[in-house]
């Protein structure tokens, strides 16, 4: 995963409402959830929920599936797993660089 991908996903996850929406979608039976289901679980207008869902879609964290006249959403667990691996690797790399930097500054 490239740094641009990591930054895009982190920006999408950087809002508490979007984190909550991800939890709601992930918690639905069969992993599918419609916008109305999310709106019913939150005290936000449907248009606000839709805007947050668009950010999650653009970041590739959820996928849209048509079910009749409704759009339903599925969490992209592979994308989240890839982020976890990339983030762990990035943090490990930063931690490994710290002793060398401290030695140079001393």
SETOR-184980 format. One record per residue: x, y, z of N, C-alpha, C, CB in turn. Coordinates in steps of 0.05 Angstrom, whole numbers, plus 5000, padded with zeros to 4 digits. Glycine has a CB too. Example, Ala and Ser with C-alpha at 12.3 -4.5 7.8 and 13.67 -1.06 7.14 Angstrom:
<atoms>
+------+------+------+------+------+------+------+------+------+------+------+------+
:  nc1 :  nc2 :  nc3 : cac1 : cac2 : cac3 :  cc1 :  cc2 :  cc3 : cbc1 : cbc2 : cbc3 :
+------+------+------+------+------+------+------+------+------+------+------+------+
: 5264 : 4886 : 5156 : 5246 : 4910 : 5156 : 5264 : 4934 : 5156 : 5226 : 4911 : 5181 :
: 5257 : 4955 : 5142 : 5273 : 4979 : 5143 : 5258 : 5001 : 5157 : 5282 : 4988 : 5114 :
+------+------+------+------+------+------+------+------+------+------+------+------+
</atoms>
This chain:
<atoms>
+------+------+------+------+------+------+------+------+------+------+------+------+
:  nc1 :  nc2 :  nc3 : cac1 : cac2 : cac3 :  cc1 :  cc2 :  cc3 : cbc1 : cbc2 : cbc3 :
+------+------+------+------+------+------+------+------+------+------+------+------+
: 5017 : 4977 : 5000 : 5000 : 5000 : 5000 : 5018 : 5025 : 5000 : 4981 : 5000 : 5025 :
: 5011 : 5044 : 4983 : 5027 : 5068 : 4980 : 5019 : 5088 : 5001 : 5023 : 5080 : 4952 :
: 5037 : 5107 : 5006 : 5033 : 5128 : 5026 : 5007 : 5144 : 5021 : 5056 : 5147 : 5028 :
: 5002 : 5149 : 4995 : 4977 : 5164 : 4988 : 4952 : 5148 : 4996 : 4977 : 5169 : 4957 :
: 4953 : 5122 : 4992 : 4930 : 5105 : 5000 : 4926 : 5106 : 5031 : 4934 : 5076 : 4991 :
: 4949 : 5104 : 5045 : 4947 : 5104 : 5074 : 4936 : 5131 : 5084 : 4975 : 5099 : 5087 :
: 4945 : 5153 : 5072 : 4936 : 5179 : 5080 : 4906 : 5183 : 5074 : 4952 : 5201 : 5066 :
: 4897 : 5173 : 5051 : 4869 : 5175 : 5044 : 4851 : 5160 : 5064 : 4864 : 5165 : 5016 :
: 4860 : 5136 : 5070 : 4844 : 5120 : 5089 : 4845 : 5132 : 5117 : 4855 : 5091 : 5090 :
: 4868 : 5142 : 5126 : 4869 : 5154 : 5152 : 4852 : 5179 : 5154 : 4899 : 5161 : 5159 :
: 4851 : 5195 : 5132 : 4833 : 5218 : 5132 : 4804 : 5209 : 5135 : 4837 : 5235 : 5106 :
: 4797 : 5188 : 5120 : 4769 : 5178 : 5122 : 4763 : 5168 : 5150 : 4765 : 5155 : 5101 :
: 4782 : 5156 : 5163 : 4777 : 5145 : 5190 : 4781 : 5166 : 5211 : 4796 : 5122 : 5195 :
: 4788 : 5191 : 5203 : 4794 : 5212 : 5222 : 4770 : 5227 : 5233 : 4812 : 5231 : 5210 :
: 4746 : 5217 : 5228 : 4722 : 5229 : 5238 : 4706 : 5209 : 5254 : 4704 : 5241 : 5215 :
: 4698 : 5215 : 5278 : 4684 : 5196 : 5295 : 4658 : 5185 : 5283 : 4677 : 5209 : 5322 :
: 4644 : 5201 : 5268 : 4619 : 5192 : 5255 : 4625 : 5170 : 5235 : 4604 : 5215 : 5242 :
: 4646 : 5173 : 5219 : 4653 : 5153 : 5199 : 4662 : 5127 : 5213 : 4676 : 5163 : 5181 :
: 4676 : 5129 : 5235 : 4683 : 5105 : 5250 : 4658 : 5091 : 5260 : 4702 : 5112 : 5274 :
: 4639 : 5106 : 5269 : 4614 : 5095 : 5279 : 4599 : 5082 : 5256 : 4597 : 5116 : 5292 :
: 4598 : 5095 : 5233 : 4585 : 5084 : 5209 : 4598 : 5057 : 5201 : 4586 : 5104 : 5185 :
: 4624 : 5056 : 5201 : 4638 : 5031 : 5195 : 4629 : 5009 : 5215 : 4669 : 5035 : 5196 :
: 4628 : 5015 : 5240 : 4619 : 4996 : 5260 : 4591 : 4986 : 5255 : 4621 : 5008 : 5289 :
: 4573 : 5005 : 5248 : 4545 : 4998 : 5243 : 4544 : 4979 : 5218 : 4528 : 5023 : 5238 :
: 4558 : 4986 : 5197 : 4557 : 4970 : 5173 : 4569 : 4942 : 5179 : 4573 : 4983 : 5150 :
: 4591 : 4941 : 5193 : 4604 : 4916 : 5199 : 4587 : 4898 : 5217 : 4631 : 4920 : 5213 :
: 4570 : 4911 : 5234 : 4554 : 4896 : 5252 : 4528 : 4886 : 5241 : 4548 : 4913 : 5275 :
: 4521 : 4894 : 5217 : 4496 : 4884 : 5205 : 4497 : 4855 : 5197 : 4488 : 4902 : 5182 :
: 4475 : 4842 : 5197 : 4473 : 4814 : 5188 : 4483 : 4812 : 5160 : 4444 : 4804 : 5191 :
: 4500 : 4792 : 5154 : 4512 : 4787 : 5128 : 4530 : 4810 : 5119 : 4490 : 4782 : 5107 :
: 4536 : 4828 : 5137 : 4554 : 4850 : 5131 : 4543 : 4870 : 5111 : 4579 : 4839 : 5119 :
: 4517 : 4870 : 5106 : 4505 : 4889 : 5088 : 4487 : 4908 : 5103 : 4490 : 4875 : 5065 :
: 4488 : 4933 : 5096 : 4473 : 4953 : 5110 : 4465 : 4975 : 5091 : 4489 : 4965 : 5134 :
: 4440 : 4984 : 5091 : 4432 : 5006 : 5074 : 4434 : 5033 : 5089 : 4402 : 5002 : 5065 :
: 4435 : 5054 : 5074 : 4438 : 5081 : 5085 : 4416 : 5086 : 5106 : 4437 : 5102 : 5063 :
: 4392 : 5077 : 5101 : 4370 : 5081 : 5120 : 4376 : 5067 : 5147 : 4344 : 5071 : 5109 :
: 4389 : 5044 : 5145 : 4396 : 5029 : 5170 : 4416 : 5045 : 5186 : 4408 : 5002 : 5163 :
: 4435 : 5058 : 5173 : 4455 : 5074 : 5187 : 4441 : 5099 : 5198 : 4478 : 5082 : 5167 :
: 4425 : 5112 : 5183 : 4411 : 5136 : 5192 : 4393 : 5130 : 5216 : 4394 : 5148 : 5169 :
: 4380 : 5107 : 5216 : 4364 : 5099 : 5239 : 4380 : 5096 : 5264 : 4348 : 5074 : 5233 :
: 4406 : 5088 : 5261 : 4423 : 5083 : 5284 : 4436 : 5109 : 5295 : 4444 : 5063 : 5277 :
: 4436 : 5130 : 5279 : 4449 : 5155 : 5287 : 4428 : 5177 : 5289 : 4471 : 5162 : 5266 :
: 4436 : 5198 : 5302 : 4419 : 5222 : 5305 : 4427 : 5243 : 5285 : 4419 : 5233 : 5333 :
: 4431 : 5234 : 5260 : 4440 : 5253 : 5238 : 4420 : 5251 : 5215 : 4468 : 5245 : 5229 :
: 4420 : 5273 : 5200 : 4403 : 5273 : 5176 : 4414 : 5254 : 5155 : 4402 : 5302 : 5164 :
: 4396 : 5244 : 5138 : 4404 : 5225 : 5118 : 4425 : 5237 : 5099 : 4379 : 5216 : 5101 :
: 4423 : 5263 : 5093 : 4442 : 5275 : 5075 : 4470 : 5276 : 5088 : 4433 : 5304 : 5068 :
: 4471 : 5280 : 5114 : 4497 : 5279 : 5128 : 4509 : 5251 : 5128 : 4494 : 5289 : 5157 :
: 4493 : 5232 : 5133 : 4502 : 5204 : 5133 : 4512 : 5197 : 5105 : 4479 : 5184 : 5141 :
: 4498 : 5205 : 5084 : 4506 : 5200 : 5056 : 4533 : 5213 : 5050 : 4485 : 5211 : 5037 :
: 4538 : 5237 : 5060 : 4564 : 5250 : 5056 : 4586 : 5234 : 5069 : 4563 : 5279 : 5067 :
: 4582 : 5224 : 5093 : 4602 : 5208 : 5106 : 4606 : 5182 : 5092 : 4594 : 5204 : 5136 :
: 4585 : 5170 : 5083 : 4587 : 5144 : 5068 : 4604 : 5148 : 5043 : 4559 : 5133 : 5061 :
: 4600 : 5171 : 5029 : 4615 : 5177 : 5005 : 4645 : 5178 : 5010 : 4606 : 5203 : 4992 :
: 4653 : 5190 : 5033 : 4681 : 5191 : 5040 : 4692 : 5162 : 5044 : 4685 : 5208 : 5066 :
: 4676 : 5145 : 5058 : 4685 : 5118 : 5062 : 4686 : 5102 : 5036 : 4666 : 5103 : 5081 :
: 4668 : 5107 : 5018 : 4668 : 5095 : 4991 : 4693 : 5103 : 4976 : 4643 : 5102 : 4975 :
: 4698 : 5130 : 4975 : 4721 : 5140 : 4961 : 4748 : 5130 : 4971 : 4721 : 5171 : 4962 :
: 4749 : 5124 : 4997 : 4773 : 5113 : 5009 : 4775 : 5083 : 5005 : 4774 : 5119 : 5039 :
: 4754 : 5071 : 4994 : 4755 : 5042 : 4989 : 4749 : 5025 : 5014 : 4781 : 5034 : 4977 :
: 4738 : 5037 : 5034 : 4734 : 5023 : 5059 : 4707 : 5007 : 5059 : 4734 : 5042 : 5082 :
: 4689 : 5016 : 5042 : 4664 : 5002 : 5039 : 4658 : 5000 : 5009 : 4640 : 5017 : 5054 :
: 4640 : 4981 : 5003 : 4632 : 4977 : 4975 : 4602 : 4980 : 4973 : 4641 : 4949 : 4964 :
: 4592 : 4991 : 4952 : 4563 : 4995 : 4948 : 4552 : 4972 : 4931 : 4557 : 5022 : 4934 :
: 4530 : 4961 : 4940 : 4515 : 4940 : 4925 : 4486 : 4949 : 4922 : 4517 : 4912 : 4939 :
: 4476 : 4947 : 4898 : 4447 : 4954 : 4894 : 4430 : 4930 : 4903 : 4442 : 4961 : 4864 :
: 4409 : 4937 : 4918 : 4389 : 4917 : 4926 : 4362 : 4930 : 4919 : 4392 : 4908 : 4956 :
: 4352 : 4923 : 4896 : 4327 : 4936 : 4887 : 4332 : 4966 : 4882 : 4304 : 4932 : 4908 :
: 4317 : 4982 : 4896 : 4320 : 5011 : 4893 : 4339 : 5023 : 4914 : 4293 : 5025 : 4894 :
: 4349 : 5006 : 4931 : 4366 : 5015 : 4953 : 4395 : 5009 : 4949 : 4357 : 5003 : 4980 :
: 4413 : 5026 : 4959 : 4441 : 5020 : 4959 : 4448 : 5009 : 4987 : 4458 : 5046 : 4952 :
: 4462 : 4987 : 4986 : 4471 : 4975 : 5011 : 4502 : 4975 : 5011 : 4460 : 4946 : 5015 :
: 4514 : 4972 : 5034 : 4542 : 4975 : 5037 : 4555 : 4951 : 5052 : 4549 : 5000 : 5052 :
: 4579 : 4944 : 5043 : 4594 : 4922 : 5055 : 4621 : 4933 : 5062 : 4595 : 4898 : 5035 :
: 4631 : 4927 : 5086 : 4658 : 4934 : 5094 : 4678 : 4919 : 5078 : 4662 : 4929 : 5125 :
: 4698 : 4932 : 5068 : 4720 : 4919 : 5053 : 4742 : 4911 : 5073 : 4731 : 4939 : 5031 :
: 4739 : 4888 : 5084 : 4757 : 4878 : 5105 : 4786 : 4875 : 5095 : 4747 : 4852 : 5116 :
: 4788 : 4868 : 5069 : 4815 : 4865 : 5058 : 4830 : 4892 : 5058 : 4814 : 4854 : 5029 :
: 4816 : 4913 : 5052 : 4828 : 4940 : 5051 : 4836 : 4948 : 5080 : 4809 : 4961 : 5040 :
: 4819 : 4942 : 5099 : 4826 : 4948 : 5127 : 4850 : 4932 : 5136 : 4802 : 4944 : 5145 :
: 4851 : 4906 : 5128 : 4874 : 4889 : 5135 : 4900 : 4900 : 5123 : 4869 : 4860 : 5127 :
: 4898 : 4908 : 5098 : 4921 : 4919 : 5084 : 4931 : 4945 : 5098 : 4915 : 4925 : 5054 :
: 4912 : 4961 : 5107 : 4919 : 4985 : 5122 : 4933 : 4978 : 5148 : 4894 : 5002 : 5128 :
: 4922 : 4958 : 5162 : 4935 : 4949 : 5187 : 4963 : 4939 : 5183 : 4918 : 4926 : 5199 :
: 4968 : 4924 : 5162 : 4995 : 4915 : 5156 : 5013 : 4938 : 5149 : 4994 : 4894 : 5133 :
: 5003 : 4956 : 5132 : 5020 : 4979 : 5123 : 5026 : 4997 : 5147 : 5006 : 4995 : 5101 :
: 5006 : 5001 : 5164 : 5009 : 5019 : 5187 : 5029 : 5006 : 5207 : 4982 : 5024 : 5201 :
: 5027 : 4980 : 5211 : 5045 : 4967 : 5230 : 5074 : 4968 : 5219 : 5037 : 4937 : 5233 :
: 5077 : 4964 : 5193 : 5103 : 4966 : 5181 : 5115 : 4994 : 5183 : 5102 : 4957 : 5152 :
: 5098 : 5014 : 5179 : 5107 : 5041 : 5180 : 5115 : 5048 : 5209 : 5084 : 5061 : 5171 :
: 5099 : 5040 : 5228 : 5106 : 5046 : 5256 : 5131 : 5031 : 5265 : 5083 : 5039 : 5274 :
: 5134 : 5006 : 5255 : 5158 : 4991 : 5262 : 5183 : 5004 : 5250 : 5156 : 4962 : 5251 :
: 5180 : 5014 : 5226 : 5202 : 5028 : 5213 : 5209 : 5054 : 5227 : 5195 : 5034 : 5184 :
: 5189 : 5068 : 5237 : 5195 : 5092 : 5252 : 5208 : 5086 : 5279 : 5169 : 5108 : 5257 :
: 5199 : 5065 : 5291 : 5211 : 5057 : 5317 : 5240 : 5048 : 5314 : 5195 : 5035 : 5330 :
: 5245 : 5034 : 5292 : 5273 : 5024 : 5286 : 5291 : 5047 : 5280 : 5272 : 5004 : 5263 :
: 5281 : 5069 : 5269 : 5298 : 5092 : 5262 : 5304 : 5109 : 5286 : 5284 : 5109 : 5241 :
: 5289 : 5107 : 5307 : 5292 : 5125 : 5330 : 5319 : 5122 : 5343 : 5271 : 5119 : 5350 :
: 5330 : 5097 : 5349 : 5356 : 5095 : 5363 : 5378 : 5108 : 5346 : 5362 : 5066 : 5369 :
: 5378 : 5104 : 5320 : 5398 : 5115 : 5303 : 5398 : 5146 : 5303 : 5395 : 5105 : 5274 :
: 5374 : 5157 : 5303 : 5371 : 5186 : 5303 : 5380 : 5197 : 5330 : 5341 : 5193 : 5299 :
: 5374 : 5183 : 5352 : 5383 : 5192 : 5378 : 5413 : 5191 : 5380 : 5370 : 5174 : 5400 :
: 5426 : 5171 : 5368 : 5455 : 5169 : 5368 : 5468 : 5192 : 5353 : 5464 : 5142 : 5356 :
: 5455 : 5199 : 5330 : 5466 : 5221 : 5314 : 5463 : 5248 : 5329 : 5451 : 5223 : 5287 :
: 5442 : 5251 : 5344 : 5438 : 5276 : 5358 : 5455 : 5279 : 5383 : 5409 : 5279 : 5365 :
: 5464 : 5256 : 5393 : 5480 : 5257 : 5418 : 5508 : 5267 : 5415 : 5481 : 5230 : 5430 :
+------+------+------+------+------+------+------+------+------+------+------+------+
</atoms>
